[in-house]
Amino acid sequence: MQQGSVGYVKTKKHEINKKIELKSGKKLGPIQIAYETYGKLNKEKTNAIYVCHALSGGAHAAGINKKTKREGWWNKMIGPGKAIDTEKYYVISSNVLGSCKGTTGPSSTNPATGEPYGTDFPLIKIDDMVKVQKKLIKQKFGIEKLLAVIGGSMGGMQALKWAKKYPNHIQHCIPIATTARSSPQQIAFNEVGRRAILSDPNWNNGQYYNKKAPRNGLALARMIGHITYLSDESMREKFGRNLQNKQKPSFDLETDFEVESYLNYKGKSFVKNFDPNTYLYLTKAIDYFDLTNGGQTELQEAFNHIKDVNFLVIAVSSDWLYPPYQSKEIVRALEANDIEVKYSEIRSSYGHDAFLLEKGQMKHLINSYLSEIKVSDISENNIPLIKKDSSIKEASEKIIKSGQTHLPVVSQNKKIKGIITAWDISKAVAQQHKDLEEIMTKEVITATEDESITSVTKKLEKNNISALPVVNQQKEVIGIITSDIITQLIGKEKPSTEQR
């Protein structure tokens, strides 16, 4: 067992009994979802991170599967002390709708016929995958809001769709090596792969179950796809023009080069654990993905309803399948909506697959982002609250006794009603006000306990204010954060010359 592993894990199942309406207008159900979890969900259910997989992935993202003894596809990233630290976070990973690794898809049994769906399975979109994921976290775990949704490639599309479709149900979105809409080149490669499967004599219009499957077509599709996951540099470094187990070319149509042998191996091994129809359906879902709704809206408009989701967008320098410029388009659209976003680029020669391979860089980027200082880390929580029906004298006494310049005014159930300052008290005395409501500020901007300091600083600067009441998920006031506290923090992080 590797150090930092979550250990042996078992894939579980959850069933959605009621039919759901798909984006195509068709209905599907019941739906079975395969999922795994790592770590412990806290009492408040605020530490859950949803990990979304790419085309060929599944629910098994970390640890060692009890049944297959295989390592999870992102085991390098998920576990105790790793980038997604399971000692801090509760990680959920599920297989997407339409796949063949435990979640309902074309190879699943159609309840209406008792036979595999095949091409009777309805076409799906990324929206539908995310809709099913949302039902899983609500029905199975009772989670209202995810701390983060993260994924690379097709998983990044799911993460973006989460932010767009359910902005009030996630705090952070981390799309990696992905795009806001599939490009003509990306669609072209997927179409060639699909044609390889459809042209296989064994495809039989998708009804090949219990018969000979179109393995040759699927293997060829995988070989084509795998080329796009690599880079020219990585292929040159890994293979060069080396011959495979020979000193000179054979001058026939058999395999000569190492790179040929490698692609053949990748194709043949892939067909052992993947369904050809699933490949057709998932690549089609990828092609359909477009946050601009077919160009009907600008990308900036696609994000204009998102207010409280923070983003970390990660690209790979050598990725030519989803080039960095496509990630930068996402960043610009988010910035245009004044949405908090950070952009990072993995420097790697591996190509698109770098997000699976560059453990060191990925750990640094994600761990740094997730472990940023939050409001709850530095806010003052032991502050007196002024009841709405308090007198100005009572409010004045609390401000003087506490030494605070700002105090929240609350209702009986601690819901924010206003904020009062030392300046307001001075003004009340000078102008002989008697009622607290006459002097307090009623339109109050608040901070949440999980909000980042960067976000709070922006709120303070934008509104020219120096303090924000801190509220919990129930909107109850639990503390206050001031510009003075943030300034002190920055001062601590930047020691003076004398202290060095």
ChimeraX attribute file (.defattr): number of C-alpha atoms within 10 A of each C-alpha:
attribute: neighborCount
match mode: 1-to-1
recipient: residues
	/A:1	9
	/A:2	9
	/A:3	9
	/A:4	17
	/A:5	20
	/A:6	21
	/A:7	16
	/A:8	15
	/A:9	20
	/A:10	16
	/A:11	19
	/A:12	13
	/A:13	13
	/A:14	14
	/A:15	17
	/A:16	16
	/A:17	11
	/A:18	11
	/A:19	12
	/A:20	17
	/A:21	13
	/A:22	17
	/A:23	13
	/A:24	11
	/A:25	9
	/A:26	12
	/A:27	13
	/A:28	15
	/A:29	15
	/A:30	14
	/A:31	19
	/A:32	20
	/A:33	22
	/A:34	24
	/A:35	24
	/A:36	20
	/A:37	25
	/A:38	24
	/A:39	19
	/A:40	15
	/A:41	19
	/A:42	12
	/A:43	7
	/A:44	8
	/A:45	16
	/A:46	20
	/A:47	20
	/A:48	27
	/A:49	26
	/A:50	22
	/A:51	26
	/A:52	29
	/A:53	27
	/A:54	18
	/A:55	17
	/A:56	19
	/A:57	21
	/A:58	24
	/A:59	26
	/A:60	27
	/A:61	29
	/A:62	26
	/A:63	26
	/A:64	21
	/A:65	18
	/A:66	13
	/A:67	10
	/A:68	8
	/A:69	11
	/A:70	13
	/A:71	19
	/A:72	19
	/A:73	19
	/A:74	19
	/A:75	21
	/A:76	23
	/A:77	27
	/A:78	26
	/A:79	25
	/A:80	18
	/A:81	16
	/A:82	20
	/A:83	23
	/A:84	23
	/A:85	22
	/A:86	24
	/A:87	14
	/A:88	17
	/A:89	22
	/A:90	22
	/A:91	26
	/A:92	22
	/A:93	22
	/A:94	28
	/A:95	29
	/A:96	31
	/A:97	28
	/A:98	27
	/A:99	26
	/A:100	24
	/A:101	26
	/A:102	22
	/A:103	24
	/A:104	25
	/A:105	29
	/A:106	28
	/A:107	27
	/A:108	21
	/A:109	15
	/A:110	18
	/A:111	11
	/A:112	8
	/A:113	8
	/A:114	9
	/A:115	14
	/A:116	21
	/A:117	22
	/A:118	21
	/A:119	17
	/A:120	11
	/A:121	19
	/A:122	18
	/A:123	19
	/A:124	21
	/A:125	24
	/A:126	26
	/A:127	20
	/A:128	22
	/A:129	21
	/A:130	22
	/A:131	18
	/A:132	18
	/A:133	24
	/A:134	18
	/A:135	15
	/A:136	22
	/A:137	17
	/A:138	12
	/A:139	13
	/A:140	11
	/A:141	12
	/A:142	11
	/A:143	19
	/A:144	14
	/A:145	21
	/A:146	21
	/A:147	22
	/A:148	26
	/A:149	27
	/A:150	24
	/A:151	23
	/A:152	26
	/A:153	23
	/A:154	26
	/A:155	25
	/A:156	27
	/A:157	30
	/A:158	32
	/A:159	30
	/A:160	30
	/A:161	25
	/A:162	25
	/A:163	26
	/A:164	18
	/A:165	16
	/A:166	16
	/A:167	20
	/A:168	16
	/A:169	18
	/A:170	23
	/A:171	20
	/A:172	24
	/A:173	28
	/A:174	25
	/A:175	29
	/A:176	29
	/A:177	31
	/A:178	30
	/A:179	28
	/A:180	20
	/A:181	21
	/A:182	21
	/A:183	15
	/A:184	10
	/A:185	11
	/A:186	18
	/A:187	16
	/A:188	13
	/A:189	16
	/A:190	23
	/A:191	17
	/A:192	15
	/A:193	23
	/A:194	23
	/A:195	15
	/A:196	19
	/A:197	26
	/A:198	20
	/A:199	13
	/A:200	16
	/A:201	14
	/A:202	18
	/A:203	22
	/A:204	15
	/A:205	11
	/A:206	21
	/A:207	19
	/A:208	17
	/A:209	15
	/A:210	8
	/A:211	10
	/A:212	11
	/A:213	22
	/A:214	23
	/A:215	22
	/A:216	20
	/A:217	24
	/A:218	29
	/A:219	26
	/A:220	24
	/A:221	25
	/A:222	25
	/A:223	21
	/A:224	18
	/A:225	18
	/A:226	15
	/A:227	15
	/A:228	18
	/A:229	16
	/A:230	20
	/A:231	21
	/A:232	16
	/A:233	15
	/A:234	15
	/A:235	16
	/A:236	12
	/A:237	12
	/A:238	13
	/A:239	16
	/A:240	13
	/A:241	13
	/A:242	15
	/A:243	18
	/A:244	17
	/A:245	10
	/A:246	11
	/A:247	9
	/A:248	11
	/A:249	12
	/A:250	11
	/A:251	8
	/A:252	7
	/A:253	6
	/A:254	10
	/A:255	16
	/A:256	20
	/A:257	18
	/A:258	18
	/A:259	19
	/A:260	16
	/A:261	15
	/A:262	13
	/A:263	18
	/A:264	17
	/A:265	13
	/A:266	16
	/A:267	23
	/A:268	17
	/A:269	13
	/A:270	18
	/A:271	19
	/A:272	10
	/A:273	11
	/A:274	19
	/A:275	22
	/A:276	27
	/A:277	29
	/A:278	22
	/A:279	24
	/A:280	24
	/A:281	23
	/A:282	25
	/A:283	21
	/A:284	19
	/A:285	21
	/A:286	22
	/A:287	20
	/A:288	18
	/A:289	23
	/A:290	20
	/A:291	23
	/A:292	16
	/A:293	13
	/A:294	11
	/A:295	10
	/A:296	10
	/A:297	11
	/A:298	13
	/A:299	21
	/A:300	18
	/A:301	16
	/A:302	19
	/A:303	24
	/A:304	15
	/A:305	12
	/A:306	19
	/A:307	14
	/A:308	17
	/A:309	21
	/A:310	22
	/A:311	24
	/A:312	20
	/A:313	24
	/A:314	26
	/A:315	27
	/A:316	26
	/A:317	21
	/A:318	24
	/A:319	25
	/A:320	18
	/A:321	24
	/A:322	25
	/A:323	18
	/A:324	22
	/A:325	13
	/A:326	17
	/A:327	23
	/A:328	18
	/A:329	15
	/A:330	24
	/A:331	21
	/A:332	15
	/A:333	18
	/A:334	23
	/A:335	15
	/A:336	14
	/A:337	16
	/A:338	14
	/A:339	20
	/A:340	19
	/A:341	19
	/A:342	15
	/A:343	15
	/A:344	18
	/A:345	19
	/A:346	21
	/A:347	14
	/A:348	20
	/A:349	20
	/A:350	24
	/A:351	28
	/A:352	29
	/A:353	22
	/A:354	24
	/A:355	24
	/A:356	15
	/A:357	16
	/A:358	18
	/A:359	16
	/A:360	12
	/A:361	17
	/A:362	22
	/A:363	19
	/A:364	12
	/A:365	17
	/A:366	19
	/A:367	17
	/A:368	12
	/A:369	16
	/A:370	17
	/A:371	13
	/A:372	13
	/A:373	15
	/A:374	18
	/A:375	23
	/A:376	21
	/A:377	12
	/A:378	16
	/A:379	20
	/A:380	16
	/A:381	14
	/A:382	10
	/A:383	17
	/A:384	17
	/A:385	20
	/A:386	25
	/A:387	20
	/A:388	20
	/A:389	14
	/A:390	14
	/A:391	15
	/A:392	23
	/A:393	14
	/A:394	13
	/A:395	23
	/A:396	19
	/A:397	12
	/A:398	17
	/A:399	22
	/A:400	11
	/A:401	10
	/A:402	13
	/A:403	11
	/A:404	15
	/A:405	15
	/A:406	22
	/A:407	24
	/A:408	29
	/A:409	28
	/A:410	20
	/A:411	16
	/A:412	9
	/A:413	10
	/A:414	19
	/A:415	16
	/A:416	25
	/A:417	19
	/A:418	23
	/A:419	25
	/A:420	23
	/A:421	20
	/A:422	17
	/A:423	12
	/A:424	20
	/A:425	20
	/A:426	12
	/A:427	13
	/A:428	20
	/A:429	14
	/A:430	9
	/A:431	9
	/A:432	9
	/A:433	14
	/A:434	13
	/A:435	13
	/A:436	24
	/A:437	19
	/A:438	12
	/A:439	19
	/A:440	21
	/A:441	16
	/A:442	14
	/A:443	10
	/A:444	14
	/A:445	16
	/A:446	18
	/A:447	24
	/A:448	21
	/A:449	21
	/A:450	18
	/A:451	19
	/A:452	20
	/A:453	19
	/A:454	14
	/A:455	17
	/A:456	22
	/A:457	16
	/A:458	13
	/A:459	18
	/A:460	16
	/A:461	11
	/A:462	9
	/A:463	9
	/A:464	9
	/A:465	13
	/A:466	16
	/A:467	25
	/A:468	24
	/A:469	27
	/A:470	26
	/A:471	20
	/A:472	14
	/A:473	12
	/A:474	8
	/A:475	14
	/A:476	16
	/A:477	25
	/A:478	22
	/A:479	24
	/A:480	27
	/A:481	24
	/A:482	21
	/A:483	16
	/A:484	11
	/A:485	16
	/A:486	18
	/A:487	10
	/A:488	11
	/A:489	12
	/A:490	11
	/A:491	11
	/A:492	10
	/A:493	8
	/A:494	10
	/A:495	10
	/A:496	9
	/A:497	6
	/A:498	5
	/A:499	6
	/A:500	5
